[in-house]
Amino acid sequence: MTMEYLIKRTDGDWFDLHYDQFPEALHPKSLPSDRIEGWGDYRIRVHGTEVSFSYEDPGIHVVFEGKGISREVADRIVDEIAAKVTAVTGQSASVLPL
């Protein structure tokens, strides 16, 4: 099962999120996660599910691949990461399910 989201900046065009800030910003707070290799700009594994982050024109495209996480947990993870992106950059974010 694949679930997709967009984390979009609400007070400008692009997040000022640099690659060296990805480890701080792109991991959920409430669940353990590990950095893994793969496609996308950054990739983690949470409860056996791979999560990719791709920085694209409209925002940060987030893709969950696997069956280890429910929609409700994926929603919570993306909300947590959007809050961390805001904390790291000081820029407002919203989450759009795709």
DRENKOL-815500 format. One record per atom (N, C-alpha, C): x, y, z; residue in one letter. Coordinates in steps of 0.02 Angstrom, whole numbers, padded with zeros to 5 digits, always signed. Each point is the difference from the previous one (the first is absolute). Layout:
BEGIN
XYZa
...
This chain:
BEGIN
+00042-00059+00000m
-00042+00059+00000m
+00044+00062+00000m
-00017+00049-00040t
+00037+00063-00005t
-00045+00057+00023t
+00026+00043+00043m
-00035+00060+00022m
+00045+00059-00015m
-00029+00054-00027e
+00039+00059-00020e
-00028+00063+00031e
+00045+00046+00015y
-00017+00065+00029y
+00045+00053-00030y
-00021+00062+00009l
+00042+00057-00018l
+00004+00046+00061l
+00061+00015+00022i
+00010+00050+00052i
+00016+00065-00037i
-00045+00047+00006k
+00004+00062-00040k
+00013+00059+00046k
+00044+00044-00021r
+00011+00062+00037r
-00060+00045-00011r
-00023+00031+00055t
-00060+00043-00006t
+00017+00075+00001t
+00063+00017+00014d
+00018+00071+00003d
+00055+00018-00049d
+00003-00036-00056g
+00051+00012-00051g
+00001-00058-00048g
+00052-00002-00042d
+00003-00052-00052d
+00037-00063+00023d
+00062+00008+00021w
+00043-00057+00017w
+00020+00003+00073w
+00005-00059+00031f
+00028-00002+00067f
+00075+00013-00004f
+00026+00035+00049d
+00073+00009+00005d
+00027-00058+00042d
-00008-00060-00027l
+00020-00061+00033l
+00059-00030-00038l
+00058+00000+00031h
+00061-00023-00033h
+00012-00073+00016h
+00036-00034-00044y
+00012-00072+00007y
+00027-00018+00068y
+00044+00040+00029d
+00028-00016+00065d
-00052+00005+00056d
-00059+00028-00014q
-00054+00004+00050q
-00050-00057-00007q
+00006-00040-00053f
-00047-00055-00010f
-00003-00048+00059f
+00056-00022+00030p
-00005-00046+00056p
-00039+00028+00059p
+00004+00064+00011e
-00037+00031+00055e
-00074+00008-00017e
-00014+00019-00062a
-00069+00018-00019a
-00042-00059-00026a
+00031-00049-00032l
-00038-00050-00036l
-00004-00068+00034l
-00003+00001+00066h
-00013-00061+00039h
-00057+00015+00048h
-00047-00046+00008p
-00055+00012+00047p
+00025+00002+00072p
-00038+00035+00041k
+00019+00008+00070k
-00024-00060+00042k
-00058-00027-00016s
-00031-00050+00043s
+00017-00072-00016s
+00033-00014-00056l
+00016-00068-00019l
+00074-00004-00020l
+00033-00056+00016p
+00069-00008-00022p
+00004-00008-00076p
+00053+00028-00028s
+00010-00005-00073s
+00074-00002-00014s
+00017-00030-00057d
+00069-00006-00021d
+00008+00028-00070d
+00056+00033-00012r
+00017+00025-00067r
+00019-00060-00042r
-00026-00004-00061i
+00017-00054-00046i
+00015+00029-00068i
+00032-00039-00042e
+00016+00021-00069e
-00060-00015-00045e
-00005+00038-00054g
-00053-00012-00048g
-00016+00064-00038g
-00052-00003-00042w
-00017+00057-00041w
-00030+00055+00044w
-00001+00060-00028g
-00023+00059+00036g
+00060+00038+00028g
-00014+00059+00027d
+00054+00040+00029d
+00021-00025+00069d
-00046-00034+00034y
+00014-00027+00067y
-00049-00057+00011y
+00021-00051+00037r
-00042-00059+00008r
+00010-00029+00069r
-00056-00021+00032i
+00003-00030+00066i
-00043-00064+00000i
+00009-00040+00053r
-00043-00058+00011r
-00031+00008+00069r
-00067-00008+00002v
-00038+00004+00062v
-00044-00061+00003v
+00007-00041+00051h
-00040-00061+00009h
-00003-00042-00064h
+00057-00008-00033g
+00004-00041-00060g
-00025+00032-00063g
-00023+00062+00005t
-00026+00037-00059t
+00052+00051-00022t
+00016+00000-00064e
+00046+00050-00027e
-00037+00064-00016e
+00031+00056+00019v
-00028+00066-00010v
+00051+00042-00038v
-00020+00025-00058s
+00046+00041-00039s
-00023+00073+00001s
+00049+00044-00004f
-00013+00072-00002f
+00034+00028-00062f
-00038+00032-00043s
+00027+00030-00061s
-00019+00073-00001s
+00051+00043-00005y
-00011+00072-00001y
-00019+00019-00071y
-00063+00020-00010e
-00025+00016-00066e
-00028+00071-00001e
-00019+00024-00059d
-00026+00069-00007d
-00055+00017+00050d
-00051-00041+00008p
-00053+00021+00045p
+00015-00009+00074p
+00052-00039+00017g
+00016-00013+00070g
+00039-00064+00008g
-00006-00030+00059i
+00035-00063+00014i
-00049-00057-00011i
+00012-00040-00050h
-00042-00057-00017h
+00021-00059+00045h
-00048-00027+00038v
+00013-00054+00047v
-00037-00062-00023v
+00035-00056-00006v
-00031-00062-00023v
+00015-00055+00050v
-00053-00033+00024f
+00005-00059+00044f
-00009-00061-00044f
+00047-00047+00003e
-00004-00062-00039e
+00003-00060+00046e
-00052-00039+00002g
-00002-00060+00042g
-00065-00005+00038g
-00006-00053+00039k
-00062-00014+00036k
+00008+00007+00076k
+00056+00024+00023g
+00013+00001+00072g
-00032+00057+00038g
-00029+00049-00036i
-00027+00059+00032i
-00070+00014-00027i
-00046+00015+00045s
-00069+00017-00020s
-00003+00072-00025s
-00054+00018-00032r
-00010+00069-00023r
+00002+00049+00059r
-00029-00019+00056e
-00002+00044+00059e
+00071+00013+00026e
+00042-00052+00002v
+00069+00009+00023v
+00040+00041-00051v
-00011-00013-00065a
+00034+00039-00051a
-00019+00074+00005a
-00064+00014+00012d
-00023+00069+00009d
+00037+00033+00058d
+00005-00037+00056r
+00034+00028+00059r
+00074+00012-00014r
+00033-00047-00035i
+00071+00008-00016i
+00011+00062-00043i
-00040+00008-00051v
+00008+00058-00045v
-00014+00065+00037v
-00051+00000+00044d
-00013+00060+00039d
+00059+00017+00045d
+00030-00051+00032e
+00058+00011+00043e
+00059+00028-00041e
+00011-00029-00058i
+00056+00023-00042i
-00013+00071-00025i
-00061+00016-00018a
-00016+00069-00021a
+00014+00049+00058a
-00017-00020+00061a
+00014+00043+00058a
+00075+00008+00011a
+00038-00054-00011k
+00073+00004+00007k
+00031+00043-00055k
-00026-00005-00061v
+00025+00043-00054v
-00012+00073+00018v
-00059+00015+00027t
-00015+00068+00022t
+00048+00022+00056t
+00013-00045+00048a
+00045+00017+00055a
+00071+00013-00025a
+00023-00040-00047v
+00068+00007-00026v
+00008+00062-00044v
-00051+00014-00042t
+00006+00054-00048t
-00032+00066+00023t
-00047-00005+00047g
-00037+00060+00020g
-00053+00019-00051g
-00015-00046-00046q
-00048+00013-00054q
-00061-00045+00008q
-00059+00028-00009s
-00063-00037+00010s
-00009-00054-00053s
-00033-00055+00022a
-00012-00056-00046a
-00071-00027+00009a
-00025-00028-00053s
-00063-00037+00003s
+00010-00067-00035s
-00041-00048+00018v
+00004-00067-00029v
-00061-00013-00043v
+00013-00023-00060l
-00054-00018-00047l
+00006-00073-00018l
-00051-00041+00017p
+00001-00070-00024p
-00009+00000-00075p
+00035-00044-00035l
-00006-00004-00073l
-00036-00064-00019l
